Amino acid sequence: MQKKYYDLIGVGFGPAGIALETAIKDQEEYSKENNYNRLFLEQNPSSAWMPEMLLPGTDIQHHFLRDFATPRNPRSKYTFSNYLFEKGRVFSFGLLGIPSRTEWSDYVQWVAKQVDNNALYNEEVKLIEPLFENNEVEGLRVHTKDTLNNKENIYTTKNIILNSGRKPFIPNIFKDKVGDKVIHASKFKSTIKNIDEQDSPSFTIVGSGQNSVEIMLYLANKFPNSKINSVIRHTGFRLYELGHFTNEVFFPDFTNYFYSLSQEKRDKLFEQIKHTNYSAVDNDVSEALYWKIYEDKIRGEEQIKLHRCKEINSVSSGHNFYSLNFKDIYSGEEGSIDTNYIILCTGFYEEKYPEVLEPMKEYIKFSNDNSISVSQDYRVETTSNVKANIYLNGLTERTHGIGDAASFTMMATKAQRILDSIDKNKLAEKGVVL
């Protein structure tokens, strides 16, 4: 087994991990005092961003200045603006103003390739355990497996940063059906590529968020002979709350305000602001879907059928198809759909307690709702005998608000706050008090 000590280990090298590494790189450019021997461990073969949802005509849902670096250092070479400059697209992008999802993915890869010299890909973290010295947890031991050759490695560190992403949410009714023909949207492109475009498949899309409409429009175009069903609990597809004042919930000042509240007040406030980012769609895709259905009616066709105010009660398997039984939430009327494919656009969720931290559970403090207690600078609060540091660079929506969710909005700011905290702890160990 390979054993090596690092000042800092990041678990995951997706956007959150990349943001942290760019913050460190920028700091090293201006100062040689706080350099870190570091390692980022990524279980995937690359840092590809949303590869399964890079559909033609789709764009990002945040402002392009909320990139890896601009909010903390607009002079950084890792900004989206510098990416456009380096690619020779500043003027042409200026005529558009909103990055496509494909372009943003290219930007993520462009930055990742510049800063991944401290990253190991295909390296899955299995668990993180305490490293004792004189009855105190002086460090952390990270156990990993190389997914290409199954080689096991061990790394040790004083600082762990979990750059954790959210996990696909699969409703219980579908959990035993997931496979080649019942998929979460996070597996969309790799599944669809195996279907012959000349076939006449039927699809059922479950969910009412942005990707559900994008997927319907994509399928309708790619498979013109297909039949597409949409099952949603609402009366229709809501638009995102895009008001100028409403969207200040993504600002760092609001993140500070949100953190200052009790968990009960945070939960109550989150219910008010969640439609700025969840279970809603952009105006352009809403209009595109409405036009599609409207024009089909003119032609006497119905490629896409909406089943609104419906709740799915059961799912059964047939020969090469599935039957979904549903009931109208308000009238109680029952119905069913036979379909070849089921695509779950049911969103993502944050782990309440990351499995890799199981060996550390007795040393971690918990809030009244049994979730991890996290400080404002994203440090996991631990018992007094723990001298090592664990940071959550993700999984903090419940404590820090919607800007800390899957959005890029707080990514650069959060990375800087974590780095500042690590720097402060490092100075404190040397007896320097700030």
N, C-alpha and C positions, 0 to 999 in steps of 0.2 A: 504493500500500500504506500502511496505517496503521502508524505506528511510535510506540511510547510506552514510556517507562521506568517500571517498578514496583519497589518494594522487595521484593515477594514475589509470585510467581505460583503458583497452585495449578492443577494439571492434573487436572480432574475436580471436579464439584460434586455428587457423590453423598454418602452418609452420612459418609465420611471427610473430605471437603472441608467439609461443613457443620459437623462437629465442630470442625475447626480454626478456621473463621470464628467460631463461637460463643465459642471460647476467646479469640480476639482481641477480639471485641465486649465480653466480660466484662472483659478487661484494660483496655480503653479507658474503661470506665465508672468504674474506680477510679483510673486513672493516665493522664495525658496525655503521659508521657515516652516511651513505646515504641509510638507509633502507626505504622502501616504503610500506605503507599500500595500497595494490593494489587489483584489481579485473579484470579478463578477462571474457568477455561475449561472448559465442559461441552459435549460433542458432541451430547448428547440435547436434546430441546426442553424438558425439565423435570427436576426431581430426584426423579421418581417412584421409589418403593422397591418392588422386586419386583412390578411391575404384572402380570406374566404368571402369578403364583402367588397372587393374592389370591382364594383359594377360600373359599366359605362354611364356617364351622365350624373354620377353621384358626387356630392361635395361634402366637406367637413362641416360640423355644427358649432365650431368655435372660431373666433377671430384669429387670423393668421399671425398676429403679433404675440399671441399666447403660445409661443413655441418653446423650444428647449432652453432658450437663453434670454430673449428680449426683456421679460419682466424683471430679471435680476441684473442684466448687463447688456444693454442694446449695442455695445461695441464688440461683443463677442463674435468670433468668426463662425459660431454655430447657430446663428439666427436664420430664420427663414428668408429674411431680406438678403443676407449674404449668399444663401443658397441660390436665390434668383439671380443675383449678380454673377456668381460663378458659372451658372448655367446659361447666362446671356439672355434671360427672359424678363428682365425688370420692366421694360417698356410694354411688351406684349401682355404680361400679367396685369399691368396697370389698366388695360382695357377690359379686364374681367373682374378682378378684385376679390374673388373667392376661389381658393384652391380646390381642385377636384380631389376626391379621395385618392385617386391614382397618383396625383402630384404630391400629396402629403405623404403618402407611403414612400415615394421616391426620396423626399426630403429626409424622412426618418432613416432610410437606408444610407443616404449620403452622409449624415452625421455619424451613424453607427460605424461605418467603415473607417472614419477618421479617428475614432476613439476606442475601438474594440481591442487594442493591444493588451489590455488588462482583463479581457473576457475569455472565458472558456465556453464554447458551445457544446451541445450534446452532453452536458454535465448536469445530471438531475440530483438535487439535494434531497436526501432521504430523511435525515433528522439532524437536529442541533441539540447537543447535550452540554451540561456544565463541565467545566474544567476546574478542579478544586486545588487549592493550596492553602494549608492551614485553616481548613474548614470554611474557607470563603471561595466564592465563585470568581476566580481571577480571570477566567477566559471562557471561550466557547469552542467546542469541537464540532466541526461540520463534516458529516458523513455524506458522501456522494457516490453516484454510479455513472460511469461513462456509458451512455446509451448505445454507443456503436460497438464496443467490445466487452461490455459488462464489467470492466475493471472498476474496483472500488478504491476510493481515495478518501483521505482524511486531511482536513485543513483546520488550523486553529487561528483564533483572532480575539481581539478585545472588543471589536465593534461589528455587530451584524446589522445589515439593513435589508429588510424584507421588501423587495420591490415587487410586491405581489399584485397580480392582476385579479380580476373578478372571474368567477366560474359560471359556466352556462347554467341557467335555471331550467330544470326539466320538471314539469308538473308530475305529481305522483302517478296520475292516470296513464302516463306515457312511459314511465321509467323501464318497464319490462318489455317495451316494444321498440326501444331505440336500436337502430341498426342501419342497414343500407337504404331503407325506404322511409324510415321515421328518423328525422335528423333535427338537430338544433341548427339555427341559422349560422352558427359559428363554423359549421361544416358544409356550408351551402355549395360553394364553387367546386370543391373536390368531388361532391356527390353528383351534381348536375352534369359535369363533363362526361359522365359515363352513360348518359341517356342520348339515344339517337335523335337528332333534330327532326327526322322524318316520322318519328313515332307520334302517337296521339295520347300522351299520358294525361292523367288527371291529378291535380295537386290540391291539397288543402293547406292553407296558411292559417296558423293559429297565432293570434296576437294583434295588437293595434299600434305598434310603434313604427318608427321611421323605416326600419329595415323590412317590415312586413309589406309596406306599399312598394318599396324599391324592388323587392323580390317579385311581387306580382307583376309589375310592369316589365321586368326583365324576362320572366317566364312567358308572358303574353307575346313578347316580341320574338323570343328564341324558339318557342314551340307554338306556331300560329294555329295548329290544330288541337291544341290542348284545351282542357276545361279546368278552370281555377276557382276554387271556393275559398272564401275568407270568413273565418269565424271569429267574432269579436263580442265582448261583453257590453260595449257601449253602443249608443245609437249611431255612431259614425266615427270617423277618424278625427280626433281633436288636433288643432294646430298648437304648436309650441307657444308658450307665453313669451313673446319676444319684445315686450315693452322695454324701453330704455331703463326705467327705474327698476322694474322687476328683475332685470338681468344683472343688476348690481349685486345680486346674491352670489355671483361668481368672483367678486372682487376680494382681495386679501383682507380688507377691513371687515367685510362681512364674515369671513372665515373666523376672524378674531372674535367678533360678536357672538357667532354661533357657538364657539368653544366656551365662551364665558357663561353659557346657560346651563341649567341642570339638564340631565338626560331626558327627563320628562318634557321639559320645555323644548329641547332640541327636536324630539320626536314630533311634537305638536307643530312646530314651525316647519319641519320638513314636509309635512303633509300639505302645507300651503304652497311651498315653492317647488315641489317635485315636477310639476308640469312644464317647468322651463327646460327639462331634459329627458323626461320619461313619458312613456305611453302617449306620445304625440308625434306629429309629423310636420315637416316644412310645408309652406304654402305651395311651393312649386310641384312637389310630388302629389299633394292632395289635388291640385288642379289637373295635373296630368292624368291621374287615375279617374277623376270625374269626367274628363273629356273622353277618355277611352271608353268608359261605360256608356256615356251619352251617345257617342258615335256608333257604337255597336247596336244600340237600340234603334237608331235610324236605319241601319242595315238589316234589322230584324235578327240580330245575333245576340248571344249572351255567353261570351267566353269567360267573363269574370262574374261570379255571383257572390254578393255579400249576404252573410247570415248575421244579422245584427241582434244585439241584446240576447245572445245565446250563450248557454253554459253547457260544456260537454260533460256528459254523465258517464259514458263508457266507450271503450274502444275494443273492437274484436277483429281478429285476423281471418281473412278468407283466402281463396286461391289467387295470389298476385294482387290482392287489394285489402284495404282496411275499411271497416264500417265504424263511423263515428255517430253515436246517438247523443242528441242534445235536446235541451228544453229551453223555451223562451223564459227569461228571468222574470218577466212581469206577467205574461198571459198564461204561462204554464204549458203552452202548446209544445208538443214533442215532434221531433223530426230526426232524420238521419242522412248521412252522406256516405256514399261509397267512393273510395279514392285510392289511387296507386301510391301516392307519396304524401307524407305529412311533414310539413316544415314548421318547426316550433320557433316562432319569433317571440319568445317568452322572456327575453331579457337575461340579465346576469345577477349574481348575488355576491356579497362579500362573505368570506368565511368568518364566523364569529371567533374561532380560535384555530390558527393554522396548524395543521397536523405535524409539520416538521418541528414545532416547538413543544411537542408533548413531553419530552424529558425535562423541560424547563417549567412545567406547569406549577409545581409546588413553590417556585421562587418568583412567580409573577402575581402581581396584585390585580384584583378584579373589582369592577364597579358593582353597584347594587343590582344591576340587571344581568350579572354574571358574564359580562363582556370584559375584555382586556382594558385595564385602566391605562390611558395614554396621556402624556403631558402635551402642552401646547406645541412643543418643538418635536413632537412625534416620537418621543422616547417612551418605551414601555416601562411602566413603573414596576419596580421589583423590590424584593425584600432587602433589608439592610446589608446582608452578607454577600450581595451580588455586586461585584466591582466592574463587571463587563456591561456593555450597553447593547440594547436591542432597539431598533427603530422600525416603525411601520411606514414605509414609503408607499402607501396604499392601504386599503382596508380601514380607512379612517373617515368614511362618509358620515357615520353615525356620531362621531365626536367633533369633526371639523366642517361638516356641511357638504353641500352638493358640488361646490367647486373642487373638492378633494376626491371626487368620485372618478369615473372613467375618463372624464374630460381632461384635456391638456391644460385647462385654465390655470390651475395652481401648481403645475408640475415644476416649473423653473423656480418659483418662489419657495415651494416646499423643499426642493433639493438644497437651496441655499440655507434654509432654516436648519435642516438636518446637519449640513456641513458646519455651520456656525456652532451648533451644539457639540459636535465632535471636537471641533477646535477648542472650544471652551473647556471641555472635559480634559483634553490633552494638556492644556496650560495649567489646569487645577492640579493635575498629577505632579506637575513640576513646582507647585507651590505658588503659582501666579494666580491671584484672585482678581477677577474683572468686576 
